[in-house]
Amino acid sequence: MKLESRNKVEAAFSMASMTDLVFLLLIFFMLTSSFITPSGLPVSLPSSKASSIEVQKVSVTVTKDFQYYVNDERVTKGTLEGVLKSKLSGPSGVVILHIDKSVPTEELVYVAGIATALEAKVSIATKPK
């Protein structure tokens, strides 16, 4: 008497779930990497022991030859306050200052004072040691 099982076990491995997992990881890393946007302007930032990553809302850059940029758009010192006012959305705005280390502290205080007057949170960008 010959007894055979009607259900056969296949030894094939489906790669569909593995590709879904890879695509989900790819999407996750693409979305999280877009939160860190470095400034595209050539500025030599000062170094600091404690540096944290902030979500960049508005970036103000002052180069070593005293040129002002707001989100990579060149502005003059006189129009800086008006441009910042239009870029910031309410009191919960964040301003990241990218100031060259050769620029005097007076310019840093000037830009930070404008941002503080607009009730924005001010952060200074540094490079880690």
HUZI-V991365 format. One record per pair of residues at least 4 apart in sequence whose ideal C-beta (glycine too) atoms are under 7 Angstrom apart, sorted by the first residue. I is the first residue (numbers start at 1). GAP is how many residues later the second one is. D is the distance in Angstrom with one decimal. If there is no record, write none. Layout:
I;GAP;D + I;GAP;D
//
This chain:
15;4;6.0 + 16;4;6.6 + 17;4;6.5 + 18;4;6.5 + 19;4;6.3 + 20;4;6.4 + 21;4;6.5 + 22;4;6.3 + 23;4;6.4 + 24;4;6.4 + 25;4;6.4 + 26;4;6.3 + 27;4;6.3 + 28;4;6.3 + 29;4;6.0 + 30;4;6.9 + 35;20;5.6 + 36;17;6.1 + 37;19;5.2 + 39;4;6.5 + 39;20;5.7 + 39;22;5.6 + 39;59;4.6 + 40;32;5.6 + 41;20;4.9 + 41;22;6.5 + 41;28;5.8 + 41;31;6.6 + 43;18;5.8 + 43;20;6.0 + 43;55;5.2 + 43;57;4.8 + 44;56;5.4 + 44;57;5.4 + 45;53;6.6 + 45;56;6.6 + 45;80;5.7 + 45;81;5.5 + 45;82;4.7 + 46;55;4.3 + 46;80;5.5 + 47;79;6.1 + 47;80;5.3 + 47;81;6.9 + 47;82;4.8 + 48;78;3.9 + 48;80;7.0 + 48;81;7.0 + 49;80;5.7 + 51;75;5.2 + 51;77;4.9 + 54;40;6.3 + 54;42;6.1 + 54;69;5.0 + 55;39;6.9 + 56;40;5.2 + 57;36;5.8 + 57;37;4.2 + 58;12;6.7 + 58;13;6.4 + 58;26;6.7 + 58;29;4.8 + 58;30;6.1 + 58;35;6.5 + 58;36;6.9 + 58;37;5.0 + 59;12;5.5 + 59;37;5.0 + 59;39;6.1 + 60;10;5.7 + 60;35;5.9 + 60;37;5.4 + 60;38;7.0 + 60;51;5.5 + 61;8;4.2 + 61;37;4.2 + 62;4;6.7 + 62;6;5.9 + 62;37;4.7 + 62;38;6.4 + 62;41;5.3 + 62;45;5.5 + 62;49;6.6 + 63;4;4.6 + 63;37;5.7 + 64;36;4.4 + 64;38;4.8 + 64;39;6.3 + 66;41;6.9 + 67;7;6.4 + 68;7;5.2 + 68;8;6.8 + 68;9;5.8 + 68;12;5.6 + 69;4;6.3 + 69;5;5.5 + 69;6;6.9 + 70;5;5.3 + 70;13;5.0 + 70;14;6.5 + 70;17;6.3 + 71;16;6.9 + 75;4;5.1 + 75;5;5.5 + 75;8;5.0 + 79;4;5.7 + 80;4;6.2 + 80;34;6.3 + 81;4;6.3 + 81;33;5.0 + 82;4;6.6 + 83;4;6.3 + 84;4;6.0 + 84;30;6.0 + 84;31;6.4 + 84;34;6.0 + 85;33;5.9 + 88;5;3.6 + 88;30;5.6 + 88;32;5.3 + 89;4;6.0 + 91;28;4.1 + 93;27;4.1 + 94;26;6.5 + 94;27;4.9 + 94;29;6.6 + 95;20;4.1 + 95;25;4.8 + 95;27;5.3 + 96;27;5.1 + 96;29;5.5 + 97;11;6.7 + 97;14;6.0 + 97;15;6.6 + 97;25;6.6 + 97;26;6.9 + 97;27;4.9 + 97;28;6.3 + 98;27;4.7 + 99;4;5.3 + 99;8;6.8 + 99;9;5.3 + 103;4;5.0 + 103;5;6.9 + 105;4;6.1 + 106;4;6.4 + 107;4;6.6 + 108;4;6.0 + 109;4;5.9 + 110;4;6.9 + 111;4;6.6 + 112;4;6.0 + 112;10;5.0 + 113;4;6.2 + 114;4;6.7 + 115;5;4.5 + 115;7;4.9 + 116;6;6.1
//
